[in-house]
Amino acid sequence: MGSKFGIGSLSIVMISLLLSLAPKLEAELTTVEQAPKSDGSISFLVIGDWGRRGFYNQSQVALQMGRIGEKMDINFVVSTGDNIYDNGMKSIDDPAFQLSFTNIYTSPSLQKPWYIVLGNHDYRGDVEAQLSPFLRSMDSRWICMRSFIVDAEIAELFFVDTTPFVDAYFLNPQGQTYDWRGVSPRESYLQTILTDLDMGLRESRAKWKIVVGHHAIKSASIHGNTKELESLLLPILEVYFLIALIN
């Protein structure tokens, strides 16, 4: 069984936050409870492919995110992965975490929970570092898991770890090294994701169901469609009413 925990306000001291993360055996996928606004609505920002130590316009984008986040009174931020370029984190002590995250997204409106999924560039480094509770102890906004659910009452967001679906990373890594700890055996790992996602979508009573992942299922970009997601993930998503698929 998985776990379920709640995320309190950012004013809660760290020890209380860590206690709120204690697991309860209630669901297959870990579920994070996110309170909506007093009127029941939610607002959030989405960002992906961003961890550049402030370069490549990251700092400028962060500034604009802060301004928009204040106007929207956002509840949280979603990251679709590639959180640290070019090759993820080297360890939990990697200064890239603070240089690409804590020191960049400093606007008051961005001091909210960040719900984060992994991208292929993250898998090129120490994946366990990004998943480690140690990072959350350094910056309480950081909530990174492989696959999980955010329950915001009116909406549920289903985060899917899409990188292990892509055959090319295994068969033709083009000189790159990927950290597949926690993924092997691959077939079993992928089947667990698909089974748990199907169960979560089937049991969801939220008005809006949103799926979040790093890779596009269908795309007109240079990368094109992700054929593995077309054949394995898309058939499940087509069964349920989704308001959005975010990548």
C-alpha positions in Angstrom: 0.0 0.0 0.0 1.1 3.6 -0.5 0.9 6.6 1.8 -1.2 9.7 2.3 -0.1 12.9 3.9 -1.1 16.5 4.1 0.9 19.6 3.4 0.3 22.5 5.8 0.9 26.1 5.4 4.5 27.3 4.9 4.4 29.0 8.3 4.4 25.6 10.1 7.8 24.9 11.6 9.9 22.2 9.9 9.4 19.6 12.5 5.6 19.9 12.1 6.0 19.6 8.3 8.1 16.4 8.6 5.5 14.9 11.0 2.8 15.7 8.5 4.7 13.6 6.0 4.4 10.4 8.1 2.9 7.7 5.9 -0.7 6.4 6.4 -1.7 3.2 4.6 -4.7 4.4 2.5 -3.8 4.4 -1.2 -1.7 2.8 -3.9 -0.2 6.1 -5.1 1.0 8.5 -2.5 -1.5 11.3 -2.1 -0.7 14.8 -1.1 -3.7 16.9 0.2 -3.6 20.5 -1.0 -6.2 22.9 0.4 -8.0 25.0 -2.1 -9.0 28.7 -1.7 -11.9 29.5 0.6 -14.2 29.6 -2.4 -13.1 26.1 -3.4 -11.1 27.2 -6.4 -7.4 26.6 -7.1 -4.8 28.5 -9.1 -1.3 27.2 -10.0 1.6 27.8 -12.3 3.4 25.2 -14.4 7.0 25.2 -15.3 9.4 22.6 -16.9 12.9 22.3 -18.2 14.1 25.0 -15.9 17.1 24.3 -13.7 19.8 26.5 -15.2 21.4 28.2 -12.2 19.7 31.4 -13.2 21.1 31.4 -16.8 19.2 31.0 -20.1 16.6 33.5 -18.9 15.7 31.4 -15.8 16.0 34.4 -13.5 13.8 36.6 -15.7 11.2 33.9 -16.0 11.2 33.5 -12.2 10.6 37.2 -11.8 7.6 37.1 -14.1 6.3 34.0 -12.4 6.4 35.8 -9.1 4.4 38.7 -10.5 1.8 36.4 -12.1 1.6 34.2 -9.0 0.8 37.2 -6.9 -2.0 38.3 -9.2 -3.5 34.8 -9.4 -3.0 34.2 -5.7 -1.6 30.7 -6.6 -2.0 27.7 -4.3 1.0 25.8 -5.7 3.5 25.3 -8.5 3.8 22.3 -10.8 7.1 21.2 -12.3 7.0 18.8 -15.3 10.6 17.8 -14.9 14.2 18.5 -16.1 14.6 20.3 -12.8 18.4 20.4 -12.8 20.4 20.7 -16.1 22.3 19.2 -17.7 22.7 16.0 -15.8 20.6 16.2 -12.7 22.1 16.4 -9.2 25.4 14.8 -8.2 24.3 14.2 -4.6 22.1 15.7 -1.9 24.9 18.2 -1.2 25.0 19.4 -4.8 24.9 23.3 -4.8 22.8 23.1 -8.0 19.7 22.7 -5.8 20.1 26.1 -4.2 21.6 27.8 -7.3 18.8 26.5 -9.6 15.8 26.5 -7.1 16.0 28.1 -3.7 18.0 31.2 -4.8 16.0 31.7 -8.0 12.3 31.5 -7.0 12.4 34.0 -4.2 9.2 36.0 -4.9 6.7 35.8 -2.0 4.0 34.3 -4.2 6.2 31.4 -5.1 6.7 30.4 -1.4 4.1 27.7 -1.9 4.4 23.9 -2.4 6.1 22.9 -5.5 4.9 19.5 -6.8 7.7 18.0 -8.9 8.1 15.1 -11.3 11.3 13.9 -12.8 12.5 14.4 -16.4 15.1 12.6 -18.5 17.8 15.1 -17.6 17.1 14.4 -13.9 17.7 10.7 -14.5 21.2 11.5 -15.8 22.2 12.4 -12.2 21.6 11.0 -8.8 17.8 10.5 -8.9 17.6 9.5 -5.2 19.0 13.0 -4.3 16.1 14.8 -5.9 13.7 12.4 -4.2 15.4 12.7 -0.8 13.6 14.2 2.2 16.9 16.0 2.9 16.1 18.5 0.1 12.7 19.1 1.7 14.4 19.9 5.0 16.5 22.5 3.1 13.5 24.0 1.3 10.0 23.0 2.5 8.5 23.9 -0.9 10.2 20.9 -2.6 7.9 17.9 -3.0 9.4 15.5 -5.5 8.3 11.9 -6.1 8.3 9.5 -9.0 4.5 9.1 -9.4 1.9 10.5 -7.0 -1.4 12.4 -6.6 -2.2 15.9 -5.5 -5.7 16.1 -4.1 -7.0 19.7 -4.2 -10.6 18.7 -3.7 -12.1 20.2 -6.8 -9.2 18.8 -8.8 -6.8 15.9 -8.6 -3.5 16.0 -10.3 -1.9 12.7 -11.2 1.9 12.9 -11.6 3.4 10.2 -13.8 7.1 9.2 -14.1 7.3 9.0 -17.9 11.1 8.8 -18.5 11.3 5.0 -17.8 8.7 4.4 -20.6 11.0 5.6 -23.3 13.0 2.8 -25.0 15.7 5.0 -26.4 17.1 5.8 -23.0 17.7 2.1 -22.4 18.6 0.9 -25.9 20.4 4.0 -27.4 21.5 6.3 -24.6 23.9 8.2 -26.9 26.7 8.2 -24.4 24.5 9.3 -21.5 24.4 7.4 -18.2 21.0 7.1 -16.5 20.3 6.3 -12.9 17.8 3.4 -13.0 17.8 2.6 -9.3 14.3 2.0 -8.2 13.1 1.3 -11.8 14.4 -2.3 -12.3 12.9 -4.6 -13.3 11.6 -2.1 -15.8 8.6 -4.0 -17.0 7.3 -4.5 -13.4 7.9 -0.8 -12.6 5.9 0.4 -15.7 3.1 -2.0 -15.0 2.8 -0.8 -11.4 2.6 2.8 -12.6 -0.1 2.0 -15.1 -2.1 -0.1 -12.7 -1.9 2.5 -9.9 -2.8 5.3 -12.3 -5.8 3.4 -13.6 -7.0 2.7 -10.1 -6.4 6.3 -9.0 -8.4 7.7 -11.9 -11.1 5.2 -11.5 -11.6 6.0 -7.8 -11.2 9.8 -8.2 -14.3 11.8 -7.4 -12.7 15.1 -8.3 -14.6 17.3 -10.8 -11.3 17.9 -12.7 -8.7 15.2 -13.4 -5.3 16.4 -14.6 -2.4 14.2 -15.6 1.2 15.6 -15.3 4.3 14.1 -16.9 7.5 15.1 -18.5 7.1 13.7 -22.0 4.4 14.6 -24.5 2.2 11.7 -25.8 1.6 13.6 -29.1 3.7 16.5 -30.2 4.5 18.6 -33.3 7.9 19.4 -31.9 11.2 18.0 -33.1 10.9 15.2 -30.6 7.6 14.1 -32.1 5.2 11.7 -30.5 6.3 9.4 -27.6 5.3 6.0 -29.1 5.6 4.2 -25.8 3.2 6.5 -24.1 0.8 6.3 -27.1 0.6 2.5 -26.7 0.8 2.1 -22.9 -0.5 5.3 -21.3 -2.9 6.9 -23.7 -5.4 3.9 -23.7 -5.8 4.4 -19.9 -6.3 8.2 -20.2 -8.9 7.8 -22.9 -11.2 5.9 -20.5 -11.5 8.8 -18.1 -12.6 12.4 -18.5 -9.5 14.5 -18.2 -9.5 18.3 -18.2 -5.8 18.5 -19.2 -2.6 16.6 -19.9 0.3 18.7 -18.9 3.9 18.1 -19.8 
